[in-house]
Amino acid sequence: MFTPTINATQVLGIQATLGEGPIWDPRTNSFWWIDIVEKKLHLFDLASKENRTWQLDQMPGTVVTRQSGGLVLALENGFSAFDPETEKIDFLGDPESELADNRFNDGKCDPHGRFWAGTMRTENHMEQFTGSLYSLEKNGEITKRLGSQIGVSNGIVWSSDSRFMYFIDSPTRQISRFDYDPVTGNIQNRQNVFEAPEGFGFPDGMAIDTDDHLWVAFWGGSCIAKIDPTSGEIIERVIVPVTAPTACAFGGPNMNQLLITTASLGLDPKSKAQQPMAGDLFIADVSATGAPAHRFAG
């Protein structure tokens, strides 16, 4: 039994197929997020609860904000800059142009402003591990950081002192910690700091608070778990009334509101009727304060 427990509240009924990648943008006081399968980019205004949508021509894996303005996306076929006002997309590079069965998935920017994003097989990704983890530098250079045996490259965050990087490969049900060099971006000394208990689901997207606790969405677990990476203990849960929470991000005026994306992917009609809010957005007010997301430096 985990205490205390918080219940998340629905804030947008949208029934996304595969909602993912939330990130707080203080410039707009809104959360960017995506629906991977439907190839949509969204902007959810926390105050008004209004949601804007951009239709893309590729599946997005994740989205980050950019210091110079606009966004950078990891689309299924590589990194691209995106201007939401003009809807102009500028291709930045694809390190897996010859791997037609792979696509980009989750990612974030590190403290130095590099954009890290990983890949996965579009099909059979829980059995065949062909993904890698890359970083996009300010100058456009793309570096392979891990590969090529990742199943589903997912949550990635950095500690407040920039000493560690945490990373999830979902099929392994583990969270790994690496020693991280912010100057070079080099990672080494991989250690597993958490493994999901039996029946708890698969770790998916992840956020980190200012005390370096990890907040992890568990696909199949109906919750966000607050995890102490030092002890490997689950110290709090946010309950979400759907089977598949996918990711979470801190935001709001005090950075203590956790936006949670969910999925309706794979639910048959009976399951959808039992989970009418599957694919919706949820908010939980938590006692922790989130770390602001790093922007892409390019």
Contacts in CASP RR format, 6 or more apart in sequence:
PFRMAT RR
TARGET T0000
AUTHOR 0000-0000-0000
METHOD contacts of the structure
MODEL  1
MFTPTINATQVLGIQATLGEGPIWDPRTNSFWWIDIVEKKLHLFDLASKE
NRTWQLDQMPGTVVTRQSGGLVLALENGFSAFDPETEKIDFLGDPESELA
DNRFNDGKCDPHGRFWAGTMRTENHMEQFTGSLYSLEKNGEITKRLGSQI
GVSNGIVWSSDSRFMYFIDSPTRQISRFDYDPVTGNIQNRQNVFEAPEGF
GFPDGMAIDTDDHLWVAFWGGSCIAKIDPTSGEIIERVIVPVTAPTACAF
GGPNMNQLLITTASLGLDPKSKAQQPMAGDLFIADVSATGAPAHRFAG
2 225 0 8 1.000
2 234 0 8 1.000
2 235 0 8 1.000
2 236 0 8 1.000
2 237 0 8 1.000
3 236 0 8 1.000
4 236 0 8 1.000
5 236 0 8 1.000
5 237 0 8 1.000
5 238 0 8 1.000
5 239 0 8 1.000
6 236 0 8 1.000
6 237 0 8 1.000
6 238 0 8 1.000
6 239 0 8 1.000
6 284 0 8 1.000
6 285 0 8 1.000
6 286 0 8 1.000
7 238 0 8 1.000
7 239 0 8 1.000
7 284 0 8 1.000
8 224 0 8 1.000
8 238 0 8 1.000
8 239 0 8 1.000
8 240 0 8 1.000
8 241 0 8 1.000
8 258 0 8 1.000
8 260 0 8 1.000
8 282 0 8 1.000
8 283 0 8 1.000
8 284 0 8 1.000
9 282 0 8 1.000
9 283 0 8 1.000
9 284 0 8 1.000
10 241 0 8 1.000
10 277 0 8 1.000
10 280 0 8 1.000
10 281 0 8 1.000
10 282 0 8 1.000
11 44 0 8 1.000
11 49 0 8 1.000
11 259 0 8 1.000
11 280 0 8 1.000
11 281 0 8 1.000
11 282 0 8 1.000
11 283 0 8 1.000
12 44 0 8 1.000
12 49 0 8 1.000
12 51 0 8 1.000
12 280 0 8 1.000
12 281 0 8 1.000
13 277 0 8 1.000
13 279 0 8 1.000
13 280 0 8 1.000
13 281 0 8 1.000
14 42 0 8 1.000
14 51 0 8 1.000
14 279 0 8 1.000
14 280 0 8 1.000
14 281 0 8 1.000
15 264 0 8 1.000
15 277 0 8 1.000
15 278 0 8 1.000
15 279 0 8 1.000
15 280 0 8 1.000
16 35 0 8 1.000
16 38 0 8 1.000
16 40 0 8 1.000
16 261 0 8 1.000
16 262 0 8 1.000
16 263 0 8 1.000
16 264 0 8 1.000
16 279 0 8 1.000
16 280 0 8 1.000
17 35 0 8 1.000
17 36 0 8 1.000
17 37 0 8 1.000
17 38 0 8 1.000
17 263 0 8 1.000
17 264 0 8 1.000
17 265 0 8 1.000
17 279 0 8 1.000
18 35 0 8 1.000
18 36 0 8 1.000
18 37 0 8 1.000
18 38 0 8 1.000
18 246 0 8 1.000
18 263 0 8 1.000
18 265 0 8 1.000
19 33 0 8 1.000
19 34 0 8 1.000
19 35 0 8 1.000
19 36 0 8 1.000
19 246 0 8 1.000
19 247 0 8 1.000
19 261 0 8 1.000
19 262 0 8 1.000
19 263 0 8 1.000
19 279 0 8 1.000
20 33 0 8 1.000
20 34 0 8 1.000
20 35 0 8 1.000
20 36 0 8 1.000
20 61 0 8 1.000
20 62 0 8 1.000
20 106 0 8 1.000
20 205 0 8 1.000
20 246 0 8 1.000
20 247 0 8 1.000
20 261 0 8 1.000
20 263 0 8 1.000
21 32 0 8 1.000
21 33 0 8 1.000
21 34 0 8 1.000
21 61 0 8 1.000
21 62 0 8 1.000
21 63 0 8 1.000
21 106 0 8 1.000
21 107 0 8 1.000
21 205 0 8 1.000
21 246 0 8 1.000
21 247 0 8 1.000
21 249 0 8 1.000
21 261 0 8 1.000
22 31 0 8 1.000
22 32 0 8 1.000
22 33 0 8 1.000
22 247 0 8 1.000
22 248 0 8 1.000
22 249 0 8 1.000
22 259 0 8 1.000
22 260 0 8 1.000
22 261 0 8 1.000
23 31 0 8 1.000
23 32 0 8 1.000
23 33 0 8 1.000
23 63 0 8 1.000
23 64 0 8 1.000
23 65 0 8 1.000
23 108 0 8 1.000
23 249 0 8 1.000
23 293 0 8 1.000
24 30 0 8 1.000
24 31 0 8 1.000
24 249 0 8 1.000
24 250 0 8 1.000
24 251 0 8 1.000
24 252 0 8 1.000
24 255 0 8 1.000
24 259 0 8 1.000
24 292 0 8 1.000
24 293 0 8 1.000
25 31 0 8 1.000
25 32 0 8 1.000
25 43 0 8 1.000
25 65 0 8 1.000
26 292 0 8 1.000
27 65 0 8 1.000
28 43 0 8 1.000
28 45 0 8 1.000
29 45 0 8 1.000
29 46 0 8 1.000
29 47 0 8 1.000
29 252 0 8 1.000
29 253 0 8 1.000
30 43 0 8 1.000
30 44 0 8 1.000
30 45 0 8 1.000
30 46 0 8 1.000
31 43 0 8 1.000
31 44 0 8 1.000
31 46 0 8 1.000
31 249 0 8 1.000
31 251 0 8 1.000
31 259 0 8 1.000
32 41 0 8 1.000
32 42 0 8 1.000
32 43 0 8 1.000
32 44 0 8 1.000
32 63 0 8 1.000
32 65 0 8 1.000
32 71 0 8 1.000
33 42 0 8 1.000
33 44 0 8 1.000
33 63 0 8 1.000
33 259 0 8 1.000
33 261 0 8 1.000
33 281 0 8 1.000
34 40 0 8 1.000
34 41 0 8 1.000
34 42 0 8 1.000
34 60 0 8 1.000
34 61 0 8 1.000
34 62 0 8 1.000
34 63 0 8 1.000
35 42 0 8 1.000
36 59 0 8 1.000
36 60 0 8 1.000
36 61 0 8 1.000
36 105 0 8 1.000
37 59 0 8 1.000
37 265 0 8 1.000
39 55 0 8 1.000
39 56 0 8 1.000
39 57 0 8 1.000
39 58 0 8 1.000
39 59 0 8 1.000
39 60 0 8 1.000
40 53 0 8 1.000
40 54 0 8 1.000
40 55 0 8 1.000
40 56 0 8 1.000
40 60 0 8 1.000
41 53 0 8 1.000
41 54 0 8 1.000
41 56 0 8 1.000
41 60 0 8 1.000
41 63 0 8 1.000
41 71 0 8 1.000
41 73 0 8 1.000
41 82 0 8 1.000
41 84 0 8 1.000
42 51 0 8 1.000
42 52 0 8 1.000
42 53 0 8 1.000
42 54 0 8 1.000
43 51 0 8 1.000
43 52 0 8 1.000
43 53 0 8 1.000
43 84 0 8 1.000
44 50 0 8 1.000
44 51 0 8 1.000
44 259 0 8 1.000
44 281 0 8 1.000
45 51 0 8 1.000
45 52 0 8 1.000
46 251 0 8 1.000
46 252 0 8 1.000
46 257 0 8 1.000
46 259 0 8 1.000
46 283 0 8 1.000
54 84 0 8 1.000
54 87 0 8 1.000
56 73 0 8 1.000
56 75 0 8 1.000
58 75 0 8 1.000
58 76 0 8 1.000
58 77 0 8 1.000
59 75 0 8 1.000
59 76 0 8 1.000
59 103 0 8 1.000
60 73 0 8 1.000
60 74 0 8 1.000
60 75 0 8 1.000
60 76 0 8 1.000
61 73 0 8 1.000
61 74 0 8 1.000
61 75 0 8 1.000
61 76 0 8 1.000
61 103 0 8 1.000
61 104 0 8 1.000
61 105 0 8 1.000
61 106 0 8 1.000
61 107 0 8 1.000
61 117 0 8 1.000
62 73 0 8 1.000
62 74 0 8 1.000
62 104 0 8 1.000
62 105 0 8 1.000
62 106 0 8 1.000
62 107 0 8 1.000
62 108 0 8 1.000
62 117 0 8 1.000
63 71 0 8 1.000
63 72 0 8 1.000
63 73 0 8 1.000
63 74 0 8 1.000
63 82 0 8 1.000
64 71 0 8 1.000
64 72 0 8 1.000
64 107 0 8 1.000
64 108 0 8 1.000
64 109 0 8 1.000
64 115 0 8 1.000
64 293 0 8 1.000
64 295 0 8 1.000
64 296 0 8 1.000
65 71 0 8 1.000
65 293 0 8 1.000
65 295 0 8 1.000
65 296 0 8 1.000
66 72 0 8 1.000
66 81 0 8 1.000
66 295 0 8 1.000
66 296 0 8 1.000
66 298 0 8 1.000
67 113 0 8 1.000
67 295 0 8 1.000
67 296 0 8 1.000
67 297 0 8 1.000
67 298 0 8 1.000
68 298 0 8 1.000
70 81 0 8 1.000
70 82 0 8 1.000
70 83 0 8 1.000
70 84 0 8 1.000
71 81 0 8 1.000
71 82 0 8 1.000
71 83 0 8 1.000
71 84 0 8 1.000
72 79 0 8 1.000
72 80 0 8 1.000
72 81 0 8 1.000
72 82 0 8 1.000
72 92 0 8 1.000
72 115 0 8 1.000
72 136 0 8 1.000
72 296 0 8 1.000
73 79 0 8 1.000
73 80 0 8 1.000
73 81 0 8 1.000
73 82 0 8 1.000
73 89 0 8 1.000
74 104 0 8 1.000
74 105 0 8 1.000
74 107 0 8 1.000
74 115 0 8 1.000
74 117 0 8 1.000
74 118 0 8 1.000
75 104 0 8 1.000
76 103 0 8 1.000
76 104 0 8 1.000
76 122 0 8 1.000
77 94 0 8 1.000
77 97 0 8 1.000
77 103 0 8 1.000
77 104 0 8 1.000
78 91 0 8 1.000
78 92 0 8 1.000
78 93 0 8 1.000
78 94 0 8 1.000
78 95 0 8 1.000
78 96 0 8 1.000
78 104 0 8 1.000
79 91 0 8 1.000
79 92 0 8 1.000
79 93 0 8 1.000
79 94 0 8 1.000
79 104 0 8 1.000
79 115 0 8 1.000
79 117 0 8 1.000
79 136 0 8 1.000
79 142 0 8 1.000
80 89 0 8 1.000
80 90 0 8 1.000
80 91 0 8 1.000
80 92 0 8 1.000
80 93 0 8 1.000
81 89 0 8 1.000
81 90 0 8 1.000
81 92 0 8 1.000
82 88 0 8 1.000
82 89 0 8 1.000
82 90 0 8 1.000
92 136 0 8 1.000
92 140 0 8 1.000
93 136 0 8 1.000
93 140 0 8 1.000
93 142 0 8 1.000
95 132 0 8 1.000
95 134 0 8 1.000
95 142 0 8 1.000
95 144 0 8 1.000
96 102 0 8 1.000
96 119 0 8 1.000
96 132 0 8 1.000
99 119 0 8 1.000
99 130 0 8 1.000
101 121 0 8 1.000
101 122 0 8 1.000
101 123 0 8 1.000
101 130 0 8 1.000
102 119 0 8 1.000
102 120 0 8 1.000
102 121 0 8 1.000
102 122 0 8 1.000
102 130 0 8 1.000
102 131 0 8 1.000
103 119 0 8 1.000
103 120 0 8 1.000
103 121 0 8 1.000
103 122 0 8 1.000
104 117 0 8 1.000
104 118 0 8 1.000
104 119 0 8 1.000
105 117 0 8 1.000
105 118 0 8 1.000
105 119 0 8 1.000
105 120 0 8 1.000
105 152 0 8 1.000
105 153 0 8 1.000
105 154 0 8 1.000
106 117 0 8 1.000
106 118 0 8 1.000
106 153 0 8 1.000
106 154 0 8 1.000
106 155 0 8 1.000
106 156 0 8 1.000
106 205 0 8 1.000
106 247 0 8 1.000
107 115 0 8 1.000
107 116 0 8 1.000
107 117 0 8 1.000
107 118 0 8 1.000
107 153 0 8 1.000
107 155 0 8 1.000
107 156 0 8 1.000
108 115 0 8 1.000
108 116 0 8 1.000
108 155 0 8 1.000
108 156 0 8 1.000
108 157 0 8 1.000
108 293 0 8 1.000
108 294 0 8 1.000
109 115 0 8 1.000
109 116 0 8 1.000
109 293 0 8 1.000
109 294 0 8 1.000
109 295 0 8 1.000
109 296 0 8 1.000
109 297 0 8 1.000
110 116 0 8 1.000
110 135 0 8 1.000
110 158 0 8 1.000
110 165 0 8 1.000
110 180 0 8 1.000
110 182 0 8 1.000
110 185 0 8 1.000
110 294 0 8 1.000
111 158 0 8 1.000
111 162 0 8 1.000
111 182 0 8 1.000
111 294 0 8 1.000
112 182 0 8 1.000
112 183 0 8 1.000
112 185 0 8 1.000
112 297 0 8 1.000
113 138 0 8 1.000
113 294 0 8 1.000
113 295 0 8 1.000
113 296 0 8 1.000
113 297 0 8 1.000
113 298 0 8 1.000
114 135 0 8 1.000
114 136 0 8 1.000
114 137 0 8 1.000
114 138 0 8 1.000
114 185 0 8 1.000
114 296 0 8 1.000
114 297 0 8 1.000
115 135 0 8 1.000
115 136 0 8 1.000
115 296 0 8 1.000
116 133 0 8 1.000
116 134 0 8 1.000
116 135 0 8 1.000
116 136 0 8 1.000
116 145 0 8 1.000
116 156 0 8 1.000
117 133 0 8 1.000
117 134 0 8 1.000
117 136 0 8 1.000
117 153 0 8 1.000
118 131 0 8 1.000
118 132 0 8 1.000
118 133 0 8 1.000
118 134 0 8 1.000
118 150 0 8 1.000
118 153 0 8 1.000
119 130 0 8 1.000
119 131 0 8 1.000
119 132 0 8 1.000
119 133 0 8 1.000
119 134 0 8 1.000
119 150 0 8 1.000
119 153 0 8 1.000
120 130 0 8 1.000
120 131 0 8 1.000
120 150 0 8 1.000
120 151 0 8 1.000
120 152 0 8 1.000
120 153 0 8 1.000
121 128 0 8 1.000
121 129 0 8 1.000
121 130 0 8 1.000
121 131 0 8 1.000
121 151 0 8 1.000
125 151 0 8 1.000
125 152 0 8 1.000
125 171 0 8 1.000
126 151 0 8 1.000
126 152 0 8 1.000
126 171 0 8 1.000
128 151 0 8 1.000
129 149 0 8 1.000
129 150 0 8 1.000
129 151 0 8 1.000
129 171 0 8 1.000
130 148 0 8 1.000
130 149 0 8 1.000
130 150 0 8 1.000
130 151 0 8 1.000
131 147 0 8 1.000
131 148 0 8 1.000
131 149 0 8 1.000
131 150 0 8 1.000
131 151 0 8 1.000
131 153 0 8 1.000
132 144 0 8 1.000
132 145 0 8 1.000
132 146 0 8 1.000
132 147 0 8 1.000
132 148 0 8 1.000
132 150 0 8 1.000
132 153 0 8 1.000
133 144 0 8 1.000
133 145 0 8 1.000
133 146 0 8 1.000
133 147 0 8 1.000
133 150 0 8 1.000
133 153 0 8 1.000
133 156 0 8 1.000
133 167 0 8 1.000
134 142 0 8 1.000
134 143 0 8 1.000
134 144 0 8 1.000
134 145 0 8 1.000
135 142 0 8 1.000
135 143 0 8 1.000
135 145 0 8 1.000
135 185 0 8 1.000
136 142 0 8 1.000
136 296 0 8 1.000
137 143 0 8 1.000
138 296 0 8 1.000
138 297 0 8 1.000
138 298 0 8 1.000
139 298 0 8 1.000
140 298 0 8 1.000
145 185 0 8 1.000
145 187 0 8 1.000
146 167 0 8 1.000
146 187 0 8 1.000
150 169 0 8 1.000
151 169 0 8 1.000
151 170 0 8 1.000
151 171 0 8 1.000
151 172 0 8 1.000
152 169 0 8 1.000
152 170 0 8 1.000
152 171 0 8 1.000
153 167 0 8 1.000
153 169 0 8 1.000
154 168 0 8 1.000
154 169 0 8 1.000
154 170 0 8 1.000
154 203 0 8 1.000
154 204 0 8 1.000
154 205 0 8 1.000
154 206 0 8 1.000
155 166 0 8 1.000
155 167 0 8 1.000
155 168 0 8 1.000
155 203 0 8 1.000
155 204 0 8 1.000
155 205 0 8 1.000
155 206 0 8 1.000
155 216 0 8 1.000
155 247 0 8 1.000
156 165 0 8 1.000
156 166 0 8 1.000
156 167 0 8 1.000
156 168 0 8 1.000
156 206 0 8 1.000
157 165 0 8 1.000
157 166 0 8 1.000
157 206 0 8 1.000
157 207 0 8 1.000
157 208 0 8 1.000
157 214 0 8 1.000
157 291 0 8 1.000
158 164 0 8 1.000
158 165 0 8 1.000
158 166 0 8 1.000
158 180 0 8 1.000
158 208 0 8 1.000
158 294 0 8 1.000
159 165 0 8 1.000
159 166 0 8 1.000
159 180 0 8 1.000
159 208 0 8 1.000
159 212 0 8 1.000
160 208 0 8 1.000
160 210 0 8 1.000
160 212 0 8 1.000
160 291 0 8 1.000
162 180 0 8 1.000
162 182 0 8 1.000
163 179 0 8 1.000
163 180 0 8 1.000
164 177 0 8 1.000
164 178 0 8 1.000
164 179 0 8 1.000
164 180 0 8 1.000
164 229 0 8 1.000
165 177 0 8 1.000
165 178 0 8 1.000
165 180 0 8 1.000
165 187 0 8 1.000
166 175 0 8 1.000
166 176 0 8 1.000
166 177 0 8 1.000
166 178 0 8 1.000
166 193 0 8 1.000
166 206 0 8 1.000
166 208 0 8 1.000
166 214 0 8 1.000
166 229 0 8 1.000
167 175 0 8 1.000
167 176 0 8 1.000
167 177 0 8 1.000
167 178 0 8 1.000
168 174 0 8 1.000
168 175 0 8 1.000
168 176 0 8 1.000
168 203 0 8 1.000
168 204 0 8 1.000
168 205 0 8 1.000
168 206 0 8 1.000
168 216 0 8 1.000
169 176 0 8 1.000
170 202 0 8 1.000
170 203 0 8 1.000
170 204 0 8 1.000
170 219 0 8 1.000
171 202 0 8 1.000
173 195 0 8 1.000
173 196 0 8 1.000
173 201 0 8 1.000
173 202 0 8 1.000
173 203 0 8 1.000
174 192 0 8 1.000
174 194 0 8 1.000
174 195 0 8 1.000
174 196 0 8 1.000
174 203 0 8 1.000
175 192 0 8 1.000
175 193 0 8 1.000
175 194 0 8 1.000
175 195 0 8 1.000
175 203 0 8 1.000
175 206 0 8 1.000
175 214 0 8 1.000
175 216 0 8 1.000
175 227 0 8 1.000
175 229 0 8 1.000
176 190 0 8 1.000
176 191 0 8 1.000
176 192 0 8 1.000
176 193 0 8 1.000
177 190 0 8 1.000
177 191 0 8 1.000
177 192 0 8 1.000
177 193 0 8 1.000
177 229 0 8 1.000
178 187 0 8 1.000
178 188 0 8 1.000
178 189 0 8 1.000
178 190 0 8 1.000
178 191 0 8 1.000
179 187 0 8 1.000
179 188 0 8 1.000
179 189 0 8 1.000
180 186 0 8 1.000
180 187 0 8 1.000
181 187 0 8 1.000
193 229 0 8 1.000
193 230 0 8 1.000
193 232 0 8 1.000
194 203 0 8 1.000
194 214 0 8 1.000
194 227 0 8 1.000
194 229 0 8 1.000
194 232 0 8 1.000
196 202 0 8 1.000
196 203 0 8 1.000
196 218 0 8 1.000
199 221 0 8 1.000
200 218 0 8 1.000
200 221 0 8 1.000
200 225 0 8 1.000
201 218 0 8 1.000
201 219 0 8 1.000
201 220 0 8 1.000
201 221 0 8 1.000
202 218 0 8 1.000
202 219 0 8 1.000
202 220 0 8 1.000
203 216 0 8 1.000
203 217 0 8 1.000
203 218 0 8 1.000
203 219 0 8 1.000
204 216 0 8 1.000
204 217 0 8 1.000
204 218 0 8 1.000
204 219 0 8 1.000
204 245 0 8 1.000
204 246 0 8 1.000
204 247 0 8 1.000
205 216 0 8 1.000
205 217 0 8 1.000
205 246 0 8 1.000
205 247 0 8 1.000
205 248 0 8 1.000
206 214 0 8 1.000
206 215 0 8 1.000
206 216 0 8 1.000
206 217 0 8 1.000
206 247 0 8 1.000
206 248 0 8 1.000
207 214 0 8 1.000
207 215 0 8 1.000
207 247 0 8 1.000
207 248 0 8 1.000
207 249 0 8 1.000
207 250 0 8 1.000
207 258 0 8 1.000
207 290 0 8 1.000
208 214 0 8 1.000
208 215 0 8 1.000
208 290 0 8 1.000
208 291 0 8 1.000
209 215 0 8 1.000
209 250 0 8 1.000
209 288 0 8 1.000
209 289 0 8 1.000
209 290 0 8 1.000
209 291 0 8 1.000
210 288 0 8 1.000
210 289 0 8 1.000
210 290 0 8 1.000
210 291 0 8 1.000
211 288 0 8 1.000
212 229 0 8 1.000
213 226 0 8 1.000
213 227 0 8 1.000
213 228 0 8 1.000
213 229 0 8 1.000
213 235 0 8 1.000
213 288 0 8 1.000
214 226 0 8 1.000
214 227 0 8 1.000
214 228 0 8 1.000
214 229 0 8 1.000
215 224 0 8 1.000
215 225 0 8 1.000
215 226 0 8 1.000
215 227 0 8 1.000
215 238 0 8 1.000
215 248 0 8 1.000
215 250 0 8 1.000
215 258 0 8 1.000
215 288 0 8 1.000
216 224 0 8 1.000
216 225 0 8 1.000
216 227 0 8 1.000
217 224 0 8 1.000
217 245 0 8 1.000
217 246 0 8 1.000
217 247 0 8 1.000
217 248 0 8 1.000
217 260 0 8 1.000
217 261 0 8 1.000
218 224 0 8 1.000
218 225 0 8 1.000
218 245 0 8 1.000
219 243 0 8 1.000
219 244 0 8 1.000
219 245 0 8 1.000
219 246 0 8 1.000
219 263 0 8 1.000
220 243 0 8 1.000
220 244 0 8 1.000
221 243 0 8 1.000
221 244 0 8 1.000
221 245 0 8 1.000
222 239 0 8 1.000
222 240 0 8 1.000
222 241 0 8 1.000
222 242 0 8 1.000
222 243 0 8 1.000
222 245 0 8 1.000
223 237 0 8 1.000
223 238 0 8 1.000
223 239 0 8 1.000
223 240 0 8 1.000
223 245 0 8 1.000
224 237 0 8 1.000
224 238 0 8 1.000
224 240 0 8 1.000
224 245 0 8 1.000
224 248 0 8 1.000
224 258 0 8 1.000
224 260 0 8 1.000
224 284 0 8 1.000
225 234 0 8 1.000
225 236 0 8 1.000
225 237 0 8 1.000
225 238 0 8 1.000
226 234 0 8 1.000
226 235 0 8 1.000
226 236 0 8 1.000
226 237 0 8 1.000
226 238 0 8 1.000
226 286 0 8 1.000
226 288 0 8 1.000
227 233 0 8 1.000
227 234 0 8 1.000
227 235 0 8 1.000
228 235 0 8 1.000
236 286 0 8 1.000
238 248 0 8 1.000
238 258 0 8 1.000
238 260 0 8 1.000
238 284 0 8 1.000
238 286 0 8 1.000
240 260 0 8 1.000
240 262 0 8 1.000
240 282 0 8 1.000
241 275 0 8 1.000
241 277 0 8 1.000
242 262 0 8 1.000
242 263 0 8 1.000
242 264 0 8 1.000
242 275 0 8 1.000
242 277 0 8 1.000
242 278 0 8 1.000
242 279 0 8 1.000
242 280 0 8 1.000
243 267 0 8 1.000
243 271 0 8 1.000
243 275 0 8 1.000
243 278 0 8 1.000
244 262 0 8 1.000
244 263 0 8 1.000
244 264 0 8 1.000
244 265 0 8 1.000
244 278 0 8 1.000
244 279 0 8 1.000
245 260 0 8 1.000
245 261 0 8 1.000
245 262 0 8 1.000
245 282 0 8 1.000
246 261 0 8 1.000
246 262 0 8 1.000
246 263 0 8 1.000
247 260 0 8 1.000
247 261 0 8 1.000
248 258 0 8 1.000
248 259 0 8 1.000
248 260 0 8 1.000
248 261 0 8 1.000
249 258 0 8 1.000
249 259 0 8 1.000
249 293 0 8 1.000
250 256 0 8 1.000
250 257 0 8 1.000
250 258 0 8 1.000
250 259 0 8 1.000
250 288 0 8 1.000
250 289 0 8 1.000
250 290 0 8 1.000
250 291 0 8 1.000
251 257 0 8 1.000
251 258 0 8 1.000
251 259 0 8 1.000
251 290 0 8 1.000
254 289 0 8 1.000
255 289 0 8 1.000
255 290 0 8 1.000
255 291 0 8 1.000
255 292 0 8 1.000
256 285 0 8 1.000
256 286 0 8 1.000
256 287 0 8 1.000
256 288 0 8 1.000
256 289 0 8 1.000
256 290 0 8 1.000
257 283 0 8 1.000
257 284 0 8 1.000
257 285 0 8 1.000
257 286 0 8 1.000
258 283 0 8 1.000
258 284 0 8 1.000
258 285 0 8 1.000
258 286 0 8 1.000
259 281 0 8 1.000
259 282 0 8 1.000
259 283 0 8 1.000
260 281 0 8 1.000
260 282 0 8 1.000
260 283 0 8 1.000
260 284 0 8 1.000
261 279 0 8 1.000
261 281 0 8 1.000
262 277 0 8 1.000
262 278 0 8 1.000
262 279 0 8 1.000
262 280 0 8 1.000
262 281 0 8 1.000
262 282 0 8 1.000
263 278 0 8 1.000
263 279 0 8 1.000
264 272 0 8 1.000
264 275 0 8 1.000
264 278 0 8 1.000
264 279 0 8 1.000
267 275 0 8 1.000
267 278 0 8 1.000
271 278 0 8 1.000
272 278 0 8 1.000
END
